Amino acid sequence: MSDNSYSVPAATRIGHIHLKVADIPRSLKFYQDLLGFRIMQWYGTDAVFISAGGYHHHIGLNTWYSKNAAPAPQRSAGLFHTAILYPTRKDLAIILKRLIEADYPLTGMSDHGVSEAIYLNDPDGNGVELYHDRPREEWPTDEKGGLLMGTAGLDIKGLLAELDR
């Protein structure tokens, strides 16, 4: 029997993700050129580590088992999406504008109460969520203080209005 009293420490963070991709240059056009991540290190020719703000890496891209492979089937076990947290609502607006200007296909946009999110797929079909958290005191709760996340339409005009502030 396991001890169910253990909880992960509150300061724990998910530090990075490593994705299997078919073509690193194609992936860099998405993650580096479009989203703005910076290359920190190449690991031979089959892997590259990219980051925001100089961290050693937030995302690893490799072709060790996937060079020139087709995307994984959508209806299979595996990663649903990588979530990239932007520090401000204006930062989320900036990336939304970049995506619109690049005519990059989006798969969805949602207001979850706790956050606002933009959904898309990378060139290998890996799901990506770009989001901004609302301040914790604004998170919706029920009468007992329980969290009430949901899915509503994103106020796109309101989000893009952040660019004028």
N, C-alpha and C positions, 0 to 999 in steps of 0.2 A: 504494500500500500504506500502511495506517495504522500508526502507532507504538503497539503494544500494551503498551508498558512504562509508560504513564501510568496512575496511580491517583488517584482523587478524594481530596483531602486528608482525613485521618481526622476532622478537626473539622467537616467539612461537615455541614450539617443541611438537611432539607427544611423550609422555613420556613412555607409556607401553601398552601392549596388554594383554588381558586375554582370554585364549583359553579353550573351552570345549573339553576335551579329554576323551577317554574311559578307559584308564589305566595309572595312573600316573607313576608307575615304568617303563613301556614301553616308555612313553614320556621322562622320565629323561635319559634313555639310549641314546636317540637322542639328546636332548637339552643340557644335562650335559656331558655325556660321549663322544659324537661325536663332538658337536659344542663347548663345553667348558664353557657353562654358569655355574655359581655356585649357590647353594641353599642359599638363604638368610633367609627364614623362611617357616616352615610348618604351615598351618592353619588347625588344626585338622588332619584328615587323608585324607580329600577330596580335599585339595588344597595345592599348594606349589608355592612359589615366587622365581624366579631365576633372576640372574643379571650378567652383565659384569662390572668388576671394583668396586664392592661394592655398587652400587646404590641400593636403597631399593628394586626395582624390575623392570626389563624390560619386563619380561614375567610372567604372572600368568597362572598356569595350574590347572584346576579344573574338578571334576567329579560330580558336584552338580546336573546336569540334564543329564549327558551323560555317567555314569558309564556303562562299557561293551557295549555301543551302537555302532552301525555301523557308518562308516563315512557318512557325509552328501552327498547327491547326487551331482555329479560334475556340473550338469546342473540345478542349483538352485541358488536363491539369497543367498548372504552371502559374507564372506571374500574371496577375490581372493588370496592374499598372504600377509604374514608378511615380510617386508623388513628389513634386518639387515645390517646396514652400518658399514663397517670395516674402520678403520682410515687410513690404507695405502694399497697400491697395494700389497706389500709383505704379509700383513696379509691375504688378499684375496687368494693369492697364497698358503699360509700355509693351509688354510682351504680346498682349492681345493685338495691339496695333501692328506690331511686326508681323504677326501671323496673318492678319488680314491683308497687309500690304504685299506679303509674299504669296497670297492666295493659297495658303497651306490648308488642306482639308481638316476641319475640326469634326470630332465625333459627338461632342456635346458641350453644354455649358450649364452649370447648376449653381444655385444658392442652397447651401446645406444648413443654413442658420448659423453654424459655427464658422463657416468659411464660404468663400466664393471660388468656383473652380471652372477651369477650361480643360476639356479632354480632347486628346488627339492620339494618333499612333505614330511611332517613329518609322523609318523606312523598312524595318524588319517586322512591322506589325506589333511591336511591343507597345502596350498602352502607356500613355504618359498623362498625368494629371498635373496641371500648373495651378497653384492655388495660393490664396492669402487667408490666414486665420483672422477672424474678428477678435477683438479683445475678449478675454475670458468672461468679463462681467457682462458682456452682451450676448453670450451664448443662451439659447432658449432652454428653459427648464420647465418641468411640470410642477405641480403644487408641493411635491415632496423634495424638490431640488434635483430630480433626475434629469439627465441630459435628453433633449428632444431634437435630435438631428433629423433632417428631412431632405427632400429634393424638390426644389421649386425652380422656376425659370430664373436665369441670371439677368439682372438689370444691366444690359450691355451699354445702354446710353449713359447710365449713371456711372458705370465703371470707366468708360472712356472719357467722361467729364473730368475725371481725376487728372487728366493730362493738361487741363487748363488751369489747374490750381498751383 
